[in-house]
Amino acid sequence: MIVGVTGYAQQELEASVEGNVNDLPVREYQLTIDQEKVNKAGKEVMGMTVNGGIPGPTLEFTEGEYAVIYVENKMDVETSIHWHGMLLPNFFDGVPYLTTPPIKPGTTFKYEFEIKQNGTYWYHSHTMLQEQSGVFGSLLIHPKEKELEYDKDLVLVLSDWTNEKPKDVLRFLKRGTEWYNIKKGTATPLNQVIKRGAFGAQLDFWRQRMEGADIADIYYPAFLINGEEKIEYPEFKPGEKVRLRIIDGSASTSFWMTFGGETPTLVSADGKNVVPVKRNKTFIGVAETYDFIVEIPENRKMEFKIMAQDGSGTASAFLGQGEVLPAPDVPRPDKIGMMQKMAKMDMKMGAPALQSRPNHPEPYKLKEKWGMQMDNMDHGGMKMEDKKQNPEMDHSGMDHSKMKMEKDSSMAKMDHSQMDHSKMKMKNDTMKMSNSDKPNQEMNGMSEMKKDSKEGMQGMDMFSEYNYDYLKAPEKTEFNDSIPVTNVLLNLTGNMNRYIWSMNGVTLSEADKIKIKGDEVTRITFNNLTMMHHPMHLHGHFFRVLNKNGEYSPLKHTVNVPPMQEVTIEFYGNEYGDWFFHCHILYHMDAGMARIVSYDTKRDERMEPFPVSNLVRETNKFYTWGMLDAASHMTELNVVSSNVRNQFTALAEYGWNQNLEAEFSYEYYINDWVRLFGGVNVENEMENSMDELSTTAIGGLRYFTPYMFSLDVRLDSKLRPQISLAREIMIFPRLAVFGEYEFQADFGWVNDLEEGKDFENEQTWSAGLEYFLSKNFSLMGSYDNRFGAGGGLSFKF
């Protein structure tokens, strides 16, 4: 018997069971996934459709029915469907190779599960990057008895669209240039930084190996509502109350939502009812759902508007007929202003995405070293100087030094029945201390940053808008203290330069499972050490998002964790098997920000032919890219193939004076910034002669320094040490300056030197400009001390 859980329905606390054991009425659907030409942003490209559309159809159910859904794969690649937010048997959750077999080309898979809940949910492919190509749709589940007063439902699925192949998008992100920011007008070149008086802030970012404040990764030519940039719903009549069921089905875009006319009433989040609240401007993270009730105005049509989080585009839906009641605009974020405000704070950014010892992560040390340094703040009643005396103590007042820490999951097992609550002075579960009149900063989104609310999204104050304090559960959701609690700290970490995302500096490919114990509570604190938002989704469970509402904290299945902030969730362990747990920005998940949450039960025998290593391997694939500079004075080719830790590089230079140099190397990343390498170098001994080629072995260290210089220190088989330094800076929109210096010394340890010389040296240097024409082409001009000045075309592939 489950004791002390008041806000959960009983069926949500019982493990899901396969089969229609309760003889419920069956509702069937047939979904067909196919590849078709589509035009969503001015260009016909190959997409993936569900029943011929993007998004796929809305599947309607009533709570208490039994769902049977046949998914047919007509494509030439395998696929899958995950039922996002649904409580269902592990085998039908839809993560290929983890819980569910992949749907092979030309086959049909039957999903079946009891509908134990009501609300707004959605479904999408969990195979590679297919969600970006169009494999997603909505679920509308009616309650057994109507709970809210409204006349009609309207499902609005928000999405982003790219005309590029999704795998090329990820390859481009790993290759790295400013093109996406240039294209959408969010780049912050040096001239704009200096014009705003923010050069000191820029230096601070460079020192921490950060180019600048980043908000969104990708350029999208279109943002869509139900597949359209603008869509009309004239059928709604004046006075009708419409329940808008809004789903962010984007691959990587969060939105600001605003409404024309009267302020709407927010009634549900992630399918769960909340205490109704009047609210207009609302942030929706990737994979979240929100329900609003709006009233259609007389002789007017109201606008529902979404703006991409970085201000790079909008889409609108119009309800009713007549003159438009426009939705308020949301100001575009000021990235340079954000940089200036962050530079004024003691904020340590650029936490590593790769730990040097991934098998021995140290989450509490990582948290101590990076992120918000709030030495003078009272964290929930515990002064930070106390924390310094005992670095294993986290902000909840728990002494982690006395807890047994498990590998990667960073778990600290704690029986609440053995705790002395009189010393902690905890009020419910908000971790709000009795001697403080402010909610704990971890739980309410840094409330002290709300001072300049008039600035909206400007600067650091924007973070105050990304909390969940407006969500209050209609019933108590707290757990009784008699239920044991396991605490997990997950620092969210990433590297924008290499586009690797992780937790505690460990990617999925190097991580252990997070072990969950049944009939206990798991409390996870997300500490975001990156400049990006991360919507974290746990499959097969609802969790409490701890906020200022304490025992009435809301239930959700996806929680957005803002930059440089903490959010804490907790859930009751009532399931079995392994479940996926990941950032729902598709490219972050595929680049490593994911974990497997495990009840440590025996793996389903039906999954034996489908090893989970196939899922893990997807986040550690090799991506290959290159650059060819064809100029009047020299030609250079550089090709790189890289996964999380390993990299192969081929570099060749050929000058007009027949000076040839080629290099082939293997590199191993010890961490984000340091990599060891070894290889061979081939070059001609004399200018204007290709007759004599010299081949030497090379080995050394490559280091990405503070202020973002690429340093190469090496020794070749002729015992000649060499050092080089390179840097590129965007100085104007589309225009970058670059330079490289190389010094090699020969002390005669192998070669014979001229008589009377103790050593010889060779110095080469080059500097130039690059003007970006498109994603793949640039004009470039440079001067090289070996080849002189010249110009030409640069091609990136």
C-alpha positions in Angstrom: 0.0 0.0 0.0 1.3 3.4 -1.0 1.2 5.9 1.9 1.5 9.7 1.9 0.9 10.5 -1.8 -2.1 12.7 -2.0 -2.1 14.4 -5.4 -1.6 11.4 -7.7 -4.4 9.3 -8.9 -4.1 5.7 -7.8 -3.7 4.4 -11.4 -0.7 6.7 -11.8 1.0 5.1 -8.9 0.6 1.5 -10.0 3.0 -0.1 -12.5 1.6 -0.3 -16.0 0.3 -3.7 -17.1 0.3 -5.0 -20.6 -2.9 -6.2 -22.2 -6.6 -5.2 -21.8 -6.8 -6.8 -18.4 -9.8 -4.6 -17.4 -11.8 -5.4 -20.6 -11.9 -1.7 -21.6 -13.6 -0.5 -24.7 -11.1 -0.5 -27.6 -10.4 2.4 -29.9 -8.1 1.7 -32.9 -6.1 4.0 -35.2 -3.9 3.3 -38.2 -0.8 5.5 -38.8 1.3 5.3 -41.9 4.7 6.9 -42.0 6.1 7.7 -45.4 8.6 9.9 -47.3 7.1 12.6 -49.4 8.0 15.9 -51.1 6.7 18.8 -49.0 7.0 22.6 -49.1 6.9 24.2 -45.7 9.3 27.1 -46.3 9.3 28.1 -49.9 11.2 25.1 -51.2 10.2 21.5 -52.1 12.2 19.0 -50.0 11.9 15.5 -48.9 10.0 15.2 -45.6 8.4 12.4 -43.5 4.7 12.4 -43.2 2.2 10.7 -40.9 -1.0 9.7 -42.8 0.1 12.1 -45.5 0.4 15.2 -43.3 2.8 17.3 -41.2 1.9 17.2 -38.4 0.2 13.8 -38.3 -3.5 13.4 -37.3 -4.9 14.1 -33.8 -5.7 10.8 -32.1 -8.7 11.3 -29.7 -9.4 9.0 -26.8 -11.5 9.1 -23.7 -10.0 8.2 -20.3 -10.8 4.6 -19.6 -10.5 3.3 -23.1 -7.9 0.9 -24.5 -5.7 2.2 -27.3 -4.7 0.0 -30.2 -2.5 1.9 -32.7 -1.1 0.2 -35.8 2.0 2.1 -37.2 3.0 1.1 -40.7 6.4 2.1 -42.0 6.4 2.7 -45.8 9.9 4.4 -45.7 13.2 2.8 -46.7 14.6 3.4 -43.2 13.4 2.1 -39.8 11.3 4.3 -37.6 9.4 4.4 -34.2 6.7 6.3 -32.3 7.0 7.5 -28.7 3.9 8.4 -26.9 5.1 11.5 -25.1 3.7 12.0 -21.6 1.7 8.8 -21.6 1.8 6.3 -18.7 2.0 2.9 -20.4 3.8 -0.4 -20.4 7.5 -0.2 -20.8 7.5 -2.3 -24.0 5.2 0.2 -25.8 7.0 3.4 -24.8 8.5 3.6 -28.3 12.3 4.1 -27.8 13.9 1.8 -30.3 16.5 -0.6 -28.9 15.8 0.5 -25.4 12.1 -0.4 -24.7 10.6 -1.2 -28.1 11.7 -2.8 -31.3 12.3 -0.5 -34.2 9.7 -0.5 -37.0 11.7 -1.9 -40.0 10.9 -0.7 -43.5 7.8 -2.4 -44.9 6.5 -3.6 -41.5 3.7 -2.6 -39.1 4.0 -2.5 -35.3 1.0 -2.7 -33.0 1.1 -0.4 -29.9 -1.5 -1.0 -27.3 -2.1 0.4 -23.8 -4.7 1.5 -21.3 -5.6 5.2 -21.3 -5.1 6.0 -17.7 -5.1 9.7 -17.9 -6.7 12.7 -19.7 -5.3 15.9 -21.2 -3.1 17.1 -24.1 -0.2 15.0 -25.2 1.6 14.2 -28.4 3.5 11.5 -30.3 6.8 11.6 -32.3 9.5 9.5 -33.8 12.3 8.5 -31.5 14.5 7.3 -34.3 17.6 9.5 -35.0 16.5 13.0 -36.2 13.2 12.0 -37.8 11.1 14.3 -35.6 12.6 17.3 -37.4 11.5 15.9 -40.7 7.8 15.7 -39.7 7.1 12.6 -37.7 4.9 14.0 -35.0 1.3 14.5 -34.1 -1.1 15.1 -31.2 -3.1 13.2 -28.6 -6.3 14.6 -27.2 -7.7 12.6 -24.3 -11.0 13.6 -22.8 -11.8 13.0 -19.1 -14.5 10.6 -18.2 -16.5 13.5 -16.9 -16.1 17.1 -18.1 -14.0 19.0 -15.6 -13.9 22.5 -17.1 -16.4 24.8 -18.8 -15.7 25.4 -22.5 -17.5 24.8 -25.8 -14.9 23.4 -28.2 -11.4 22.1 -28.5 -8.6 23.3 -30.9 -5.3 21.5 -30.9 -2.4 23.8 -32.0 0.9 22.0 -32.7 3.9 24.3 -32.9 7.0 23.3 -34.9 10.1 24.5 -36.6 11.1 23.6 -40.1 14.4 23.4 -42.0 14.9 22.8 -45.7 18.2 21.1 -44.8 18.6 17.4 -44.0 18.6 17.2 -40.2 21.8 15.1 -40.2 23.5 17.9 -42.2 22.2 20.4 -39.6 23.9 18.4 -36.8 27.1 18.0 -38.9 27.2 21.7 -39.5 26.7 22.5 -35.8 29.7 20.2 -35.1 31.7 21.8 -37.9 31.0 25.2 -36.5 30.6 28.7 -38.0 28.6 31.7 -37.3 26.5 31.3 -40.4 23.2 30.3 -38.7 23.4 33.4 -36.4 24.4 35.6 -39.4 21.4 34.2 -41.4 18.8 34.9 -38.7 20.3 38.2 -37.5 21.4 37.1 -34.1 25.2 37.3 -34.5 27.1 39.7 -32.3 30.2 40.7 -34.3 33.0 42.7 -32.6 32.0 46.1 -34.1 28.5 45.8 -32.5 30.0 44.8 -29.2 32.4 47.7 -29.2 29.6 50.1 -30.3 27.6 49.1 -27.2 30.6 49.5 -24.9 30.7 45.8 -24.2 34.2 44.9 -25.2 35.1 44.1 -21.6 32.2 41.7 -21.4 33.3 40.1 -24.6 36.8 39.6 -23.2 35.3 38.0 -20.2 33.4 35.6 -22.4 36.5 34.8 -24.5 38.5 34.2 -21.3 35.9 31.5 -20.4 36.1 30.1 -24.0 32.7 31.4 -24.9 32.0 33.3 -28.1 29.0 35.1 -26.5 25.6 34.7 -25.1 23.8 32.0 -27.1 20.1 31.4 -27.2 19.3 29.1 -30.1 21.5 26.9 -32.3 19.8 26.7 -35.7 18.5 28.9 -38.5 14.9 28.0 -39.4 13.3 29.6 -42.4 9.8 28.9 -41.0 8.0 28.3 -37.7 4.6 26.6 -38.0 1.3 26.2 -36.3 -0.4 23.0 -37.4 1.9 23.0 -40.4 1.3 26.6 -41.5 3.0 30.0 -40.8 -0.4 31.6 -40.7 -3.6 29.7 -40.3 -7.3 30.8 -40.0 -10.1 29.2 -37.9 -13.1 31.3 -39.0 -15.6 28.6 -37.8 -15.5 29.8 -34.2 -18.5 32.0 -33.3 -18.5 35.1 -31.0 -18.9 34.2 -27.4 -17.7 30.6 -27.8 -15.2 29.4 -25.2 -12.4 27.5 -27.0 -9.9 25.3 -25.2 -6.6 25.8 -27.0 -4.5 22.7 -26.6 -1.0 23.9 -27.4 1.9 21.5 -28.0 5.5 22.5 -28.7 6.4 19.8 -31.2 9.5 21.5 -32.3 12.9 19.8 -32.8 14.7 22.6 -31.0 12.7 25.8 -30.7 11.0 27.2 -27.5 8.5 30.0 -28.0 6.9 33.0 -26.4 3.1 32.8 -26.8 0.8 35.8 -26.7 -2.9 36.3 -27.3 -5.0 39.1 -28.8 -8.0 40.4 -27.0 -8.9 39.4 -23.4 -6.3 37.7 -21.3 -6.8 33.9 -21.6 -7.0 31.5 -18.7 -4.3 28.9 -18.4 -6.0 25.6 -17.1 -3.5 22.8 -17.8 0.2 22.1 -18.2 1.6 18.9 -19.7 -1.8 17.3 -19.6 -2.4 18.0 -15.9 -5.0 20.5 -14.6 -3.6 23.5 -12.7 -5.3 26.1 -10.7 -6.7 28.4 -13.4 -4.7 31.6 -13.8 -5.1 34.6 -16.2 -2.0 34.8 -18.2 -1.0 36.2 -21.6 2.7 36.1 -22.3 3.9 32.6 -21.6 7.0 30.7 -22.4 6.6 27.1 -23.8 9.7 24.9 -23.9 10.2 22.1 -26.4 7.9 19.2 -25.8 5.7 21.0 -23.2 2.0 21.4 -23.6 -0.3 24.1 -22.2 -4.1 24.5 -22.4 -5.7 27.9 -22.4 -9.4 28.8 -22.5 -10.2 31.8 -24.7 -13.4 33.5 -25.6 -14.1 34.4 -29.2 -14.7 38.2 -29.4 -17.7 39.9 -31.1 -17.1 40.8 -34.7 -13.4 40.4 -34.3 -10.9 37.6 -34.7 -8.2 37.1 -32.1 -4.6 36.3 -32.9 -2.6 33.6 -31.2 1.1 34.4 -31.9 4.3 32.5 -31.2 7.8 34.0 -31.4 10.9 31.9 -31.5 12.9 32.3 -28.3 15.7 34.1 -30.0 13.4 36.4 -31.9 14.2 34.9 -35.3 10.7 34.3 -36.5 6.9 34.1 -35.7 3.8 32.3 -36.7 0.1 33.1 -36.0 -3.3 31.5 -35.8 -6.5 33.5 -36.0 -9.8 32.5 -34.4 -13.1 34.0 -35.4 -14.0 36.5 -38.1 -13.7 40.3 -38.5 -11.0 42.8 -37.8 -7.9 41.3 -36.2 -7.3 41.7 -32.4 -3.5 41.5 -32.6 -1.4 39.6 -30.1 1.2 41.7 -28.2 4.7 41.6 -29.6 7.5 40.3 -27.4 10.8 42.2 -27.8 13.8 40.3 -29.3 16.4 39.3 -26.7 19.4 41.6 -26.3 22.4 39.2 -26.5 25.0 41.9 -26.0 23.0 43.3 -23.0 23.0 39.8 -21.6 26.7 39.5 -21.9 27.2 42.8 -20.1 25.1 41.8 -17.2 26.7 38.4 -16.9 30.1 39.9 -16.9 29.2 42.0 -13.9 28.3 38.9 -11.9 30.7 36.4 -10.6 29.5 33.8 -13.1 31.8 31.0 -14.1 30.7 29.8 -17.5 32.1 27.2 -20.0 31.9 24.1 -17.7 33.4 21.1 -19.5 31.2 18.9 -21.5 33.8 16.1 -21.3 35.3 15.1 -18.0 38.9 13.7 -18.0 37.7 10.8 -16.0 34.2 10.0 -17.2 34.0 6.8 -15.1 34.5 9.0 -11.9 32.3 12.0 -12.3 32.3 14.5 -9.4 29.0 16.4 -9.8 29.3 18.3 -6.5 32.8 19.5 -7.3 31.6 20.5 -10.8 28.8 22.5 -9.2 31.2 24.1 -6.8 33.6 25.2 -9.5 31.2 26.4 -12.2 28.0 28.3 -12.5 26.5 31.0 -10.3 29.0 32.0 -7.5 26.6 33.4 -4.9 28.9 33.6 -1.9 27.0 36.4 -0.3 23.5 35.0 -0.8 21.5 33.1 1.8 20.7 29.8 0.0 17.6 28.7 1.7 18.8 29.5 5.2 22.3 28.0 4.7 25.0 30.6 4.3 27.5 29.9 1.5 30.4 30.2 3.9 29.0 27.1 5.7 29.1 25.3 2.3 32.7 26.2 1.8 33.6 24.6 5.1 31.9 21.4 3.9 31.9 21.3 0.1 29.8 18.1 0.0 26.8 19.8 1.6 24.2 20.8 -1.0 21.7 23.6 -0.6 19.0 21.4 0.9 21.1 21.1 4.1 22.0 17.5 3.4 25.6 16.4 4.2 26.6 14.5 1.2 30.0 13.6 2.7 28.2 11.2 4.9 26.2 9.6 2.0 27.3 6.7 -0.1 27.8 8.1 -3.7 27.1 5.9 -6.6 28.8 6.1 -10.0 27.6 8.6 -12.6 24.1 8.9 -11.2 25.6 11.0 -8.3 23.0 9.4 -6.0 22.9 10.0 -2.3 20.6 7.5 -0.6 18.8 9.0 2.4 16.0 7.7 4.6 13.9 10.7 5.6 12.6 8.9 8.6 16.2 9.1 10.0 16.6 12.8 9.4 16.4 15.4 12.1 13.8 17.7 10.6 14.0 20.1 13.5 17.4 21.1 12.4 16.4 21.7 8.8 13.2 23.7 9.6 11.7 22.5 6.3 8.2 23.7 5.4 6.7 20.9 3.2 9.0 20.2 0.3 9.7 23.6 -1.0 12.9 23.7 1.0 11.9 27.1 2.2 13.5 27.9 5.5 11.6 29.3 8.3 14.1 32.2 8.8 13.7 33.4 5.3 10.8 35.2 3.7 12.0 34.3 0.2 11.5 31.0 -1.5 14.6 29.0 -2.1 16.4 30.4 -5.2 16.9 27.0 -6.7 13.2 26.4 -6.8 11.7 29.6 -8.1 14.1 30.7 -10.8 16.3 33.2 -9.1 13.5 35.5 -7.9 15.9 38.2 -6.9 16.6 38.8 -10.6 13.1 40.2 -11.3 14.1 43.7 -10.4 14.0 45.2 -13.9 10.9 43.4 -15.1 10.1 46.3 -17.5 13.0 45.2 -19.6 11.2 41.9 -20.3 13.7 39.6 -22.0 16.6 42.0 -21.7 19.8 40.9 -20.0 19.9 38.7 -16.9 16.4 39.7 -15.8 15.1 37.5 -18.5 15.8 34.5 -16.4 13.1 35.6 -13.9 10.5 34.8 -16.6 11.5 31.2 -16.9 10.1 29.8 -13.7 7.0 27.7 -12.9 5.7 29.7 -10.0 2.4 30.4 -11.9 1.7 26.6 -12.0 -0.2 25.3 -8.9 -1.7 21.9 -8.6 -5.4 21.8 -7.7 -4.6 19.1 -5.1 -1.6 18.4 -2.9 1.1 16.5 -4.6 3.6 16.2 -1.8 5.1 12.9 -0.6 5.1 11.9 3.1 8.5 12.1 4.8 8.2 8.4 5.7 9.0 7.5 2.0 12.8 7.2 1.5 14.3 9.8 -0.9 17.3 9.4 -3.2 18.9 12.6 -4.3 20.6 13.0 -7.7 22.5 16.0 -8.9 22.8 16.4 -12.7 24.8 19.3 -13.9 23.8 20.1 -17.5 27.0 20.6 -19.5 27.9 21.4 -23.1 30.5 22.6 -25.5 29.2 24.9 -28.3 32.5 24.8 -30.2 32.4 21.0 -30.7 28.7 20.7 -30.2 28.8 18.1 -27.5 26.1 18.0 -24.8 26.3 16.0 -21.6 25.3 15.7 -17.9 28.0 16.0 -15.2 30.5 16.3 -18.1 29.6 12.7 -19.3 27.8 11.9 -22.5 25.4 9.0 -22.9 28.0 6.9 -24.6 30.2 7.1 -21.5 27.5 7.0 -18.8 26.2 4.5 -16.4 22.5 4.0 -15.9 20.7 6.1 -13.2 19.4 3.4 -10.8 15.8 3.9 -9.5 14.4 2.0 -6.5 10.8 1.1 -6.5 8.4 2.5 -3.9 10.8 5.3 -3.2 11.1 8.9 -4.2 13.9 10.1 -6.5 14.7 13.8 -6.3 16.7 15.2 -9.2 18.3 18.7 -9.1 19.2 20.0 -12.6 22.0 22.5 -12.4 22.3 24.2 -15.8 25.9 25.2 -16.4 25.3 26.2 -20.0 24.0 29.3 -21.8 21.2 27.2 -23.4 17.8 26.2 -22.1 17.3 22.5 -21.7 13.8 21.0 -21.6 14.4 17.7 -19.7 11.9 14.9 -20.3 11.5 11.7 -18.3 9.7 8.9 -20.1 6.8 7.0 -18.5 6.5 9.2 -15.4 5.1 12.4 -14.0 7.2 14.3 -11.6 6.7 17.2 -9.2 8.4 20.5 -10.2 9.2 22.0 -6.9 8.2 25.7 -6.9 6.9 28.3 -4.5 3.6 26.5 -4.2 5.1 23.9 -2.0 2.8 21.0 -1.3 0.8 22.1 -4.4 3.8 22.0 -6.7 2.7 21.0 -10.2 3.1 17.7 -12.0 4.8 17.6 -15.3 6.6 15.3 -17.7 9.0 17.9 -19.2 10.7 20.7 -17.3 12.6 23.6 -18.9 15.9 24.4 -17.1 17.0 27.9 -17.8 20.6 28.9 -18.3 22.8 29.0 -15.2 19.9 28.1 -12.9 18.7 25.1 -10.9 15.4 23.3 -11.0 14.4 20.4 -8.8 12.0 17.6 -9.6 10.9 14.5 -7.7 8.9 11.4 -8.6 7.7 8.2 -7.1 9.2 5.0 -8.4 6.4 2.8 -9.4 7.4 1.3 -12.8 9.8 -1.4 -14.0 12.4 -1.7 -16.7 14.6 1.0 -18.3 13.3 4.4 -19.4 14.9 7.2 -21.5 15.6 10.5 -19.9 17.0 13.3 -22.0 17.0 16.9 -23.2 14.2 17.3 -25.7 16.2 19.6 -28.0 16.7 17.0 -30.6 20.2 17.9 -31.5 21.3 18.1 -27.8 19.9 14.6 -27.2 21.7 13.2 -30.3 24.9 14.9 -29.2 24.9 13.2 -25.8 22.6 14.9 -23.3 20.7 11.8 -22.3 20.6 9.0 -19.7 18.9 5.7 -19.1 16.9 5.5 -15.9 16.7 2.0 -14.7 14.7 0.1 -12.1 17.3 -2.6 -12.5 14.8 -5.3 -13.5 15.4 -8.0 -16.0 15.4 -6.9 -19.7 12.4 -7.9 -21.7 13.2 -11.1 -23.7 11.4 -9.6 -26.7 14.2 -7.0 -26.9 17.1 -9.4 -27.1 17.5 -9.0 -30.9 17.7 -5.3 -30.4 20.8 -4.3 -28.3 20.7 -1.0 -26.5 24.2 -0.3 -27.7 22.5 0.7 -31.0 20.7 3.6 -29.2 23.9 4.6 -27.3 26.0 4.5 -30.5 23.7 7.0 -32.1 25.0 9.7 -29.8 28.7 8.9 -30.5 28.7 8.7 -34.3 31.5 10.1 -36.4 30.7 13.3 -38.4 32.9 14.4 -41.2 33.4 17.9 -42.6 36.0 19.8 -44.5 37.3 23.1 -46.0 39.0 23.9 -49.3 40.6 27.3 -49.8 41.5 27.9 -53.5 43.4 31.2 -53.8 45.8 32.7 -56.2 48.8 32.2 -54.0 48.0 28.9 -52.3 45.5 26.1 -51.9 44.6 24.4 -48.6 42.5 21.4 -47.9 41.4 20.4 -44.3 39.2 17.3 -43.6 38.1 16.3 -40.1 36.2 13.2 -38.9 35.2 13.3 -35.3 33.1 11.7 -32.6 33.0 12.4 -28.8 36.6 11.5 -28.0 38.3 10.6 -31.2 39.2 12.7 -34.2 41.1 12.1 -37.5 42.5 15.1 -39.4 44.0 15.4 -42.9 45.6 18.8 -43.8 47.4 19.7 -47.0 48.8 23.0 -48.2 50.3 23.7 -51.7 51.8 27.1 -52.6 52.5 28.7 -55.9 56.2 28.0 -55.4 55.6 24.3 -55.3 55.9 24.3 -51.5 53.9 21.2 -50.4 53.0 20.2 -46.8 50.6 17.5 -45.8 49.7 16.1 -42.4 47.6 13.2 -41.2 46.9 12.8 -37.5 44.8 11.0 -34.9 43.7 13.0 -31.9 42.2 11.9 -28.6 40.2 14.4 -26.5 41.3 14.2 -22.8 38.7 16.8 -22.1 37.0 19.7 -23.9 40.2 21.7 -24.3 43.1 19.2 -24.4 43.8 16.6 -26.9 46.8 14.4 -27.6 47.7 13.7 -31.2 50.1 11.6 -33.3 50.6 11.2 -37.0 52.9 11.9 -40.0 54.0 15.0 -41.8 55.1 15.1 -45.4 56.7 18.2 -47.0 59.2 19.0 -49.7 62.7 19.9 -48.6 63.3 22.7 -51.2 61.0 25.3 -52.7 60.2 24.9 -56.4 61.1 21.2 -56.3 58.8 18.2 -55.7 61.7 15.8 -56.1 62.6 15.4 -52.4 59.8 14.8 -50.0 60.6 14.4 -46.3 58.3 12.3 -44.0 58.5 12.6 -40.3 56.4 11.3 -37.4 54.8 13.9 -35.2 53.2 13.9 -31.8 52.1 16.4 -29.2 49.4 18.3 -27.6 46.6 20.6 -28.9 45.0 23.0 -26.5 42.1 25.3 -26.8 43.2 28.2 -24.6 41.3 30.8 -22.7 40.5 33.7 -25.1 39.9 31.0 -27.7 43.3 30.5 -29.3 44.2 27.1 -30.8 47.6 26.1 -29.5 49.6 23.3 -31.1 52.8 22.0 -29.3 54.6 19.1 -30.9 57.8 17.2 -31.5 58.7 15.4 -34.7 60.9 12.3 -35.2 63.8 14.6 -36.0 63.4 16.0 -32.5 62.4 19.4 -33.7 60.0 21.1 -31.3 57.3 23.3 -32.9 54.6 25.6 -31.5 51.8 27.3 -33.3 48.9 29.6 -32.4 45.8 30.4 -34.4 42.6 32.5 -33.9 39.6 33.8 -35.9 37.3 36.7 -34.8 34.1 37.9 -36.4 34.7 41.7 -36.7 31.7 42.8 -38.8 28.5 41.0 -39.9 29.8 38.3 -42.4 33.4 39.4 -42.1 36.0 37.6 -40.0 39.7 38.2 -39.5 42.1 35.2 -38.9 45.7 34.6 -38.3 48.2 31.9 -37.5 51.9 31.9 -36.3 54.2 28.9 -36.3 57.7 28.5 -34.9 59.9 25.4 -35.4 63.4 25.0 -33.9 66.1 22.5 -34.9 68.8 22.0 -32.3 70.7 19.5 -34.5 69.9 16.5 -32.3 69.2 14.5 -35.5 69.9 16.8 -38.5 73.3 18.3 -39.1 73.4 22.0 -38.7 75.6 24.5 -40.5 79.0 24.9 -38.8 78.9 27.5 -36.0 75.1 27.3 -35.5 73.6 26.1 -32.3 70.1 25.9 -33.8 68.1 26.8 -36.8 64.5 28.0 -36.8 61.7 28.4 -39.3 58.9 30.9 -38.7 55.7 31.0 -40.8 52.8 33.2 -40.3 49.7 34.2 -42.2 46.8 36.6 -41.7 43.6 37.3 -43.7 40.0 38.1 -44.0 37.0 35.9 -44.8 33.7 37.2 -46.0 30.8 34.8 -45.7 28.6 34.5 -48.8 26.5 31.5 -47.7 26.6 28.5 -45.5 29.3 26.9 -47.6 31.0 29.6 -49.6 33.2 32.5 -48.5 35.5 35.0 -50.2 38.9 35.1 -48.6 42.1 37.0 -48.9 45.3 36.5 -47.0 49.0 37.1 -46.8 51.4 34.3 -46.1 55.1 35.0 -45.4 56.0 32.0 -47.7 53.6 32.6 -50.6 52.8 36.3 -50.4 49.4 37.9 -50.8 46.4 36.4 -52.7 42.7 35.8 -52.7 40.1 33.3 -53.8 37.2 31.2 -52.7 36.7 29.2 -49.6 34.4 26.1 -49.8 33.2 24.4 -46.6 31.6 21.0 -46.9 
